[in-house]
Amino acid sequence: MAAARKRIAWHNGSWADKGYGVWALKSRDSALASPGRLLGWCGFAAPEIEGHDPEILYGLTRAFWGRGLAREAAETAIAWLFGHTQAPGLSALIFGRLNPGSLKVTEKLGMTLRGTMSFKDFMADEALAREVLDYEIWRLREGPCDDPGALVFQAPYKAGQVVGAGFAEPAAAEAALCDADRTRDSFAQTNWTDPADLTRRVRAAFREGMAESHVDWYHLTREAWTARHGKET
């Protein structure tokens, strides 16, 4: 809760400090959801990459994934940014292996891959990084799970990225993840995979995350946006 309050305050403060920020996304279509229901959020934050453009951010409640809403929200936000600020472009930092849907959105927006940013630079706050590691261990052990196959890759991979940045001791983190997968009741109840194979998959994902401790950096210029949309915003 403390981390959430800090993050919300940071986003809210961006409006005064930078002239841009994050909006709530709510339904206006009763066929989609009850009017006024919170669907997610979208907007901009101060750049994580020093000296570069605002970073676009978005997130949707899982029930509304796969409906084109992220692209719709992002396009609306970008049009606002170029219409109301002097920003020459915008960036997006994405965990590509974990968020293939976001990669598709960036492609549809016309963004191009410019490089990577190390996880250590992306999450320079050591206390927050350790909280992320604890969260991923908890998520593997008992967090909500609609897709066990995805979970046993995503949680240890993200944990591996944190450890690969030097925020925790590898052997202890890997042991905690393996213990978490063995104690999760739903894995044992569904018998969806052999326990030994499950542990191997967790270890492999964790080590992949350690070796790929970075996020992908995508960028879009004002000129490229204007060219795609045929006129100045």
Phi and psi in degrees as GROMACS dihedral restraints (atoms count N, CA, C in turn):
[ dihedral_restraints ]
;  ai    aj    ak    al  type     phi  dphi    fc
    3     4     5     6     1   -64.0    20    10
    4     5     6     7     1   -41.8    20    10
    6     7     8     9     1   -65.9    20    10
    7     8     9    10     1   -38.5    20    10
    9    10    11    12     1   -64.8    20    10
   10    11    12    13     1   -44.2    20    10
   12    13    14    15     1   -62.6    20    10
   13    14    15    16     1   -40.0    20    10
   15    16    17    18     1   -63.5    20    10
   16    17    18    19     1   -42.1    20    10
   18    19    20    21     1   -67.2    20    10
   19    20    21    22     1   -43.4    20    10
   21    22    23    24     1   -62.8    20    10
   22    23    24    25     1   -43.0    20    10
   24    25    26    27     1   -63.3    20    10
   25    26    27    28     1   -36.8    20    10
   27    28    29    30     1   -63.5    20    10
   28    29    30    31     1   -45.6    20    10
   30    31    32    33     1   -63.6    20    10
   31    32    33    34     1   -45.7    20    10
   33    34    35    36     1   -62.8    20    10
   34    35    36    37     1   -38.6    20    10
   36    37    38    39     1   -67.7    20    10
   37    38    39    40     1   -20.9    20    10
   39    40    41    42     1   -62.9    20    10
   40    41    42    43     1   -31.5    20    10
   42    43    44    45     1   -61.0    20    10
   43    44    45    46     1   -42.4    20    10
   45    46    47    48     1   -76.9    20    10
   46    47    48    49     1   -37.5    20    10
   48    49    50    51     1   -79.8    20    10
   49    50    51    52     1   -38.3    20    10
   51    52    53    54     1  -116.2    20    10
   52    53    54    55     1   -17.6    20    10
   54    55    56    57     1    84.4    20    10
   55    56    57    58     1     9.5    20    10
   57    58    59    60     1  -147.6    20    10
   58    59    60    61     1   166.1    20    10
   60    61    62    63     1  -172.7    20    10
   61    62    63    64     1  -152.2    20    10
   63    64    65    66     1  -115.4    20    10
   64    65    66    67     1   139.5    20    10
   66    67    68    69     1  -107.8    20    10
   67    68    69    70     1   154.4    20    10
   69    70    71    72     1   -80.4    20    10
   70    71    72    73     1   145.1    20    10
   72    73    74    75     1  -105.6    20    10
   73    74    75    76     1   120.8    20    10
   75    76    77    78     1  -125.4    20    10
   76    77    78    79     1   154.6    20    10
   78    79    80    81     1   -78.2    20    10
   79    80    81    82     1   135.6    20    10
   81    82    83    84     1  -115.7    20    10
   82    83    84    85     1     2.5    20    10
   84    85    86    87     1  -117.1    20    10
   85    86    87    88     1   113.1    20    10
   87    88    89    90     1   -65.1    20    10
   88    89    90    91     1   -20.2    20    10
   90    91    92    93     1   -73.4    20    10
   91    92    93    94     1   -22.3    20    10
   93    94    95    96     1   -89.1    20    10
   94    95    96    97     1   -48.9    20    10
   96    97    98    99     1  -167.0    20    10
   97    98    99   100     1   166.4    20    10
   99   100   101   102     1   -58.9    20    10
  100   101   102   103     1   133.8    20    10
  102   103   104   105     1   -52.2    20    10
  103   104   105   106     1   132.5    20    10
  105   106   107   108     1    90.7    20    10
  106   107   108   109     1    -8.2    20    10
  108   109   110   111     1   -66.4    20    10
  109   110   111   112     1   136.7    20    10
  111   112   113   114     1   -73.2    20    10
  112   113   114   115     1   121.6    20    10
  114   115   116   117     1   -99.1    20    10
  115   116   117   118     1   -28.3    20    10
  117   118   119   120     1   166.0    20    10
  118   119   120   121     1  -147.0    20    10
  120   121   122   123     1  -154.9    20    10
  121   122   123   124     1   159.2    20    10
  123   124   125   126     1  -161.2    20    10
  124   125   126   127     1   148.9    20    10
  126   127   128   129     1   160.2    20    10
  127   128   129   130     1  -148.7    20    10
  129   130   131   132     1  -135.0    20    10
  130   131   132   133     1   151.5    20    10
  132   133   134   135     1  -130.6    20    10
  133   134   135   136     1   162.1    20    10
  135   136   137   138     1   -57.8    20    10
  136   137   138   139     1   143.1    20    10
  138   139   140   141     1   -62.3    20    10
  139   140   141   142     1   135.2    20    10
  141   142   143   144     1   -75.2    20    10
  142   143   144   145     1   -29.6    20    10
  144   145   146   147     1   -90.1    20    10
  145   146   147   148     1   115.1    20    10
  147   148   149   150     1   -56.2    20    10
  148   149   150   151     1   130.1    20    10
  150   151   152   153     1    84.2    20    10
  151   152   153   154     1     4.2    20    10
  153   154   155   156     1  -110.8    20    10
  154   155   156   157     1  -173.4    20    10
  156   157   158   159     1   -83.7    20    10
  157   158   159   160     1   169.3    20    10
  159   160   161   162     1   -51.4    20    10
  160   161   162   163     1   147.3    20    10
  162   163   164   165     1   -98.5    20    10
  163   164   165   166     1   126.3    20    10
  165   166   167   168     1   -81.8    20    10
  166   167   168   169     1   138.6    20    10
  168   169   170   171     1  -130.6    20    10
  169   170   171   172     1   145.2    20    10
  171   172   173   174     1  -159.2    20    10
  172   173   174   175     1   154.7    20    10
  174   175   176   177     1  -158.1    20    10
  175   176   177   178     1   142.4    20    10
  177   178   179   180     1  -127.9    20    10
  178   179   180   181     1   145.0    20    10
  180   181   182   183     1   -57.3    20    10
  181   182   183   184     1   139.3    20    10
  183   184   185   186     1   -53.8    20    10
  184   185   186   187     1   -33.4    20    10
  186   187   188   189     1   -61.7    20    10
  187   188   189   190     1   -18.0    20    10
  189   190   191   192     1  -111.3    20    10
  190   191   192   193     1    15.5    20    10
  192   193   194   195     1   -71.4    20    10
  193   194   195   196     1   155.6    20    10
  195   196   197   198     1    73.0    20    10
  196   197   198   199     1    19.6    20    10
  198   199   200   201     1  -116.5    20    10
  199   200   201   202     1     8.6    20    10
  201   202   203   204     1    79.2    20    10
  202   203   204   205     1     7.8    20    10
  204   205   206   207     1   -72.2    20    10
  205   206   207   208     1   -34.1    20    10
  207   208   209   210     1   -63.1    20    10
  208   209   210   211     1   -44.1    20    10
  210   211   212   213     1   -64.8    20    10
  211   212   213   214     1   -43.9    20    10
  213   214   215   216     1   -59.5    20    10
  214   215   216   217     1   -46.2    20    10
  216   217   218   219     1   -65.4    20    10
  217   218   219   220     1   -44.0    20    10
  219   220   221   222     1   -64.0    20    10
  220   221   222   223     1   -42.6    20    10
  222   223   224   225     1   -62.9    20    10
  223   224   225   226     1   -40.6    20    10
  225   226   227   228     1   -64.6    20    10
  226   227   228   229     1   -43.1    20    10
  228   229   230   231     1   -65.1    20    10
  229   230   231   232     1   -41.6    20    10
  231   232   233   234     1   -65.6    20    10
  232   233   234   235     1   -41.9    20    10
  234   235   236   237     1   -58.7    20    10
  235   236   237   238     1   -40.3    20    10
  237   238   239   240     1   -64.7    20    10
  238   239   240   241     1   -45.8    20    10
  240   241   242   243     1   -57.9    20    10
  241   242   243   244     1   -47.9    20    10
  243   244   245   246     1   -75.7    20    10
  244   245   246   247     1   -19.5    20    10
  246   247   248   249     1   -88.0    20    10
  247   248   249   250     1   -21.3    20    10
  249   250   251   252     1  -120.5    20    10
  250   251   252   253     1    -5.7    20    10
  252   253   254   255     1  -133.8    20    10
  253   254   255   256     1   172.1    20    10
  255   256   257   258     1   -98.2    20    10
  256   257   258   259     1    14.2    20    10
  258   259   260   261     1   -56.1    20    10
  259   260   261   262     1   127.0    20    10
  261   262   263   264     1   -77.5    20    10
  262   263   264   265     1   -11.3    20    10
  264   265   266   267     1  -176.2    20    10
  265   266   267   268     1  -172.0    20    10
  267   268   269   270     1  -149.2    20    10
  268   269   270   271     1   157.2    20    10
  270   271   272   273     1  -120.3    20    10
  271   272   273   274     1   164.3    20    10
  273   274   275   276     1  -141.0    20    10
  274   275   276   277     1   131.6    20    10
  276   277   278   279     1  -109.9    20    10
  277   278   279   280     1   119.8    20    10
  279   280   281   282     1  -131.1    20    10
  280   281   282   283     1   137.0    20    10
  282   283   284   285     1   -80.1    20    10
  283   284   285   286     1    87.5    20    10
  285   286   287   288     1   -57.5    20    10
  286   287   288   289     1   -42.8    20    10
  288   289   290   291     1   -66.5    20    10
  289   290   291   292     1   -27.4    20    10
  291   292   293   294     1   -95.2    20    10
  292   293   294   295     1   -20.5    20    10
  294   295   296   297     1  -130.5    20    10
  295   296   297   298     1    65.4    20    10
  297   298   299   300     1   -60.8    20    10
  298   299   300   301     1   -28.7    20    10
  300   301   302   303     1   -63.2    20    10
  301   302   303   304     1   -38.1    20    10
  303   304   305   306     1   -68.4    20    10
  304   305   306   307     1   -33.4    20    10
  306   307   308   309     1   -63.5    20    10
  307   308   309   310     1   -38.0    20    10
  309   310   311   312     1   -65.9    20    10
  310   311   312   313     1   -38.3    20    10
  312   313   314   315     1   -64.1    20    10
  313   314   315   316     1   -45.3    20    10
  315   316   317   318     1   -60.8    20    10
  316   317   318   319     1   -38.4    20    10
  318   319   320   321     1   -63.1    20    10
  319   320   321   322     1   -43.5    20    10
  321   322   323   324     1   -67.8    20    10
  322   323   324   325     1   -26.9    20    10
  324   325   326   327     1   -80.6    20    10
  325   326   327   328     1    -9.5    20    10
  327   328   329   330     1    87.4    20    10
  328   329   330   331     1    15.5    20    10
  330   331   332   333     1   -79.4    20    10
  331   332   333   334     1   150.5    20    10
  333   334   335   336     1  -121.1    20    10
  334   335   336   337     1   147.5    20    10
  336   337   338   339     1   -73.1    20    10
  337   338   339   340     1   124.1    20    10
  339   340   341   342     1  -106.0    20    10
  340   341   342   343     1   -19.6    20    10
  342   343   344   345     1   158.4    20    10
  343   344   345   346     1  -154.5    20    10
  345   346   347   348     1  -132.1    20    10
  346   347   348   349     1   164.6    20    10
  348   349   350   351     1  -129.5    20    10
  349   350   351   352     1   130.8    20    10
  351   352   353   354     1   -63.2    20    10
  352   353   354   355     1   147.0    20    10
  354   355   356   357     1   -61.9    20    10
  355   356   357   358     1   -33.7    20    10
  357   358   359   360     1   -62.9    20    10
  358   359   360   361     1   -38.7    20    10
  360   361   362   363     1   -76.2    20    10
  361   362   363   364     1   -35.4    20    10
  363   364   365   366     1   -65.0    20    10
  364   365   366   367     1   -39.8    20    10
  366   367   368   369     1  -125.6    20    10
  367   368   369   370     1    76.3    20    10
  369   370   371   372     1   -74.7    20    10
  370   371   372   373     1   -17.0    20    10
  372   373   374   375     1   -77.7    20    10
  373   374   375   376     1   106.1    20    10
  375   376   377   378     1   -62.6    20    10
  376   377   378   379     1   -38.2    20    10
  378   379   380   381     1   -64.1    20    10
  379   380   381   382     1   -41.8    20    10
  381   382   383   384     1   -65.9    20    10
  382   383   384   385     1   -39.9    20    10
  384   385   386   387     1   -60.6    20    10
  385   386   387   388     1   -41.2    20    10
  387   388   389   390     1   -67.7    20    10
  388   389   390   391     1   -33.5    20    10
  390   391   392   393     1   -65.9    20    10
  391   392   393   394     1   -38.3    20    10
  393   394   395   396     1   -62.5    20    10
  394   395   396   397     1   -43.9    20    10
  396   397   398   399     1   -60.9    20    10
  397   398   399   400     1   -47.4    20    10
  399   400   401   402     1   -60.5    20    10
  400   401   402   403     1   -38.3    20    10
  402   403   404   405     1   -63.9    20    10
  403   404   405   406     1   -44.0    20    10
  405   406   407   408     1   -66.3    20    10
  406   407   408   409     1   -36.2    20    10
  408   409   410   411     1   -65.5    20    10
  409   410   411   412     1   -44.6    20    10
  411   412   413   414     1   -61.5    20    10
  412   413   414   415     1   -42.8    20    10
  414   415   416   417     1   -61.5    20    10
  415   416   417   418     1   -40.2    20    10
  417   418   419   420     1   -68.6    20    10
  418   419   420   421     1   -35.5    20    10
  420   421   422   423     1   -77.3    20    10
  421   422   423   424     1   -41.8    20    10
  423   424   425   426     1  -153.2    20    10
  424   425   426   427     1     6.3    20    10
  426   427   428   429     1   -70.9    20    10
  427   428   429   430     1   163.6    20    10
  429   430   431   432     1   -55.3    20    10
  430   431   432   433     1   141.0    20    10
  432   433   434   435     1  -147.1    20    10
  433   434   435   436     1   113.5    20    10
  435   436   437   438     1   -95.2    20    10
  436   437   438   439     1   -21.1    20    10
  438   439   440   441     1  -139.2    20    10
  439   440   441   442     1    93.3    20    10
  441   442   443   444     1   -57.1    20    10
  442   443   444   445     1   -38.6    20    10
  444   445   446   447     1   -61.6    20    10
  445   446   447   448     1   -40.5    20    10
  447   448   449   450     1   -69.9    20    10
  448   449   450   451     1   -40.1    20    10
  450   451   452   453     1   -62.2    20    10
  451   452   453   454     1   -42.6    20    10
  453   454   455   456     1   -72.9    20    10
  454   455   456   457     1    -8.7    20    10
  456   457   458   459     1   -96.5    20    10
  457   458   459   460     1   -49.3    20    10
  459   460   461   462     1   -62.9    20    10
  460   461   462   463     1   -49.5    20    10
  462   463   464   465     1   -64.1    20    10
  463   464   465   466     1   -51.1    20    10
  465   466   467   468     1   -69.0    20    10
  466   467   468   469     1   -29.8    20    10
  468   469   470   471     1   -65.3    20    10
  469   470   471   472     1   -48.4    20    10
  471   472   473   474     1   -63.4    20    10
  472   473   474   475     1   -40.4    20    10
  474   475   476   477     1   -60.0    20    10
  475   476   477   478     1   -39.9    20    10
  477   478   479   480     1   -63.6    20    10
  478   479   480   481     1   -36.7    20    10
  480   481   482   483     1   -62.9    20    10
  481   482   483   484     1   -40.9    20    10
  483   484   485   486     1   -62.8    20    10
  484   485   486   487     1   -46.8    20    10
  486   487   488   489     1   -67.8    20    10
  487   488   489   490     1   -37.5    20    10
  489   490   491   492     1   -63.0    20    10
  490   491   492   493     1   -23.4    20    10
  492   493   494   495     1   -83.2    20    10
  493   494   495   496     1    -2.0    20    10
  495   496   497   498     1    91.2    20    10
  496   497   498   499     1    17.1    20    10
  498   499   500   501     1   -88.9    20    10
  499   500   501   502     1    -8.2    20    10
  501   502   503   504     1  -158.0    20    10
  502   503   504   505     1   165.2    20    10
  504   505   506   507     1   -82.3    20    10
  505   506   507   508     1   125.2    20    10
  507   508   509   510     1   -56.9    20    10
  508   509   510   511     1   -49.2    20    10
  510   511   512   513     1   -62.2    20    10
  511   512   513   514     1   -41.1    20    10
  513   514   515   516     1   -67.6    20    10
  514   515   516   517     1   -40.9    20    10
  516   517   518   519     1   -66.7    20    10
  517   518   519   520     1   -42.6    20    10
  519   520   521   522     1   -63.9    20    10
  520   521   522   523     1   -41.1    20    10
  522   523   524   525     1   -63.2    20    10
  523   524   525   526     1   -39.7    20    10
  525   526   527   528     1   -65.5    20    10
  526   527   528   529     1   -38.0    20    10
  528   529   530   531     1   -67.0    20    10
  529   530   531   532     1   -43.8    20    10
  531   532   533   534     1   -64.8    20    10
  532   533   534   535     1   -38.6    20    10
  534   535   536   537     1   -64.3    20    10
  535   536   537   538     1   -38.5    20    10
  537   538   539   540     1   -63.9    20    10
  538   539   540   541     1   -42.4    20    10
  540   541   542   543     1   -69.7    20    10
  541   542   543   544     1   -29.5    20    10
  543   544   545   546     1   -75.7    20    10
  544   545   546   547     1   -25.5    20    10
  546   547   548   549     1   -97.0    20    10
  547   548   549   550     1    -3.8    20    10
  549   550   551   552     1   -74.2    20    10
  550   551   552   553     1   118.2    20    10
  552   553   554   555     1   -61.8    20    10
  553   554   555   556     1   -39.8    20    10
  555   556   557   558     1   -65.4    20    10
  556   557   558   559     1   -30.9    20    10
  558   559   560   561     1   -65.5    20    10
  559   560   561   562     1   -43.3    20    10
  561   562   563   564     1   -68.5    20    10
  562   563   564   565     1   -36.3    20    10
  564   565   566   567     1   -72.1    20    10
  565   566   567   568     1   -36.5    20    10
  567   568   569   570     1   -84.3    20    10
  568   569   570   571     1   -21.5    20    10
  570   571   572   573     1    52.4    20    10
  571   572   573   574     1    38.9    20    10
  573   574   575   576     1   -77.9    20    10
  574   575   576   577     1   -13.4    20    10
  576   577   578   579     1  -157.1    20    10
  577   578   579   580     1   158.0    20    10
  579   580   581   582     1   -67.0    20    10
  580   581   582   583     1   135.3    20    10
  582   583   584   585     1   -55.2    20    10
  583   584   585   586     1   -40.8    20    10
  585   586   587   588     1   -66.9    20    10
  586   587   588   589     1   -39.1    20    10
  588   589   590   591     1   -66.1    20    10
  589   590   591   592     1   -38.0    20    10
  591   592   593   594     1   -59.9    20    10
  592   593   594   595     1   -45.5    20    10
  594   595   596   597     1   -63.8    20    10
  595   596   597   598     1   -40.2    20    10
  597   598   599   600     1   -61.8    20    10
  598   599   600   601     1   -40.1    20    10
  600   601   602   603     1   -66.7    20    10
  601   602   603   604     1   -39.5    20    10
  603   604   605   606     1   -63.7    20    10
  604   605   606   607     1   -46.1    20    10
  606   607   608   609     1   -61.7    20    10
  607   608   609   610     1   -42.8    20    10
  609   610   611   612     1   -64.1    20    10
  610   611   612   613     1   -43.1    20    10
  612   613   614   615     1   -65.1    20    10
  613   614   615   616     1   -41.2    20    10
  615   616   617   618     1   -59.7    20    10
  616   617   618   619     1   -44.5    20    10
  618   619   620   621     1   -71.9    20    10
  619   620   621   622     1   -32.1    20    10
  621   622   623   624     1   -63.4    20    10
  622   623   624   625     1   -42.7    20    10
  624   625   626   627     1   -61.5    20    10
  625   626   627   628     1   -40.7    20    10
  627   628   629   630     1   -62.0    20    10
  628   629   630   631     1   -39.2    20    10
  630   631   632   633     1   -76.4    20    10
  631   632   633   634     1   -17.9    20    10
  633   634   635   636     1  -121.9    20    10
  634   635   636   637     1    52.7    20    10
  636   637   638   639     1   -83.0    20    10
  637   638   639   640     1    70.5    20    10
  639   640   641   642     1  -157.2    20    10
  640   641   642   643     1   168.4    20    10
  642   643   644   645     1  -120.3    20    10
  643   644   645   646     1   154.6    20    10
  645   646   647   648     1   -85.1    20    10
  646   647   648   649     1   138.1    20    10
  648   649   650   651     1  -108.9    20    10
  649   650   651   652     1   116.1    20    10
  651   652   653   654     1  -110.8    20    10
  652   653   654   655     1   153.5    20    10
  654   655   656   657     1  -142.6    20    10
  655   656   657   658     1   151.3    20    10
  657   658   659   660     1  -140.8    20    10
  658   659   660   661     1   126.7    20    10
  660   661   662   663     1   -90.5    20    10
  661   662   663   664     1   158.6    20    10
  663   664   665   666     1   -58.7    20    10
  664   665   666   667     1   -40.7    20    10
  666   667   668   669     1   -63.5    20    10
  667   668   669   670     1   -41.9    20    10
  669   670   671   672     1   -65.9    20    10
  670   671   672   673     1   -40.6    20    10
  672   673   674   675     1   -62.1    20    10
  673   674   675   676     1   -45.3    20    10
  675   676   677   678     1   -62.8    20    10
  676   677   678   679     1   -40.6    20    10
  678   679   680   681     1   -63.4    20    10
  679   680   681   682     1   -38.3    20    10
  681   682   683   684     1   -70.9    20    10
  682   683   684   685     1   -31.7    20    10
  684   685   686   687     1  -102.7    20    10
  685   686   687   688     1    -0.4    20    10
  687   688   689   690     1    81.8    20    10
  688   689   690   691     1    -4.4    20    10
  690   691   692   693     1  -162.9    20    10
  691   692   693   694     1   162.8    20    10
  693   694   695   696     1   -63.9    20    10
  694   695   696   697     1   136.7    20    10
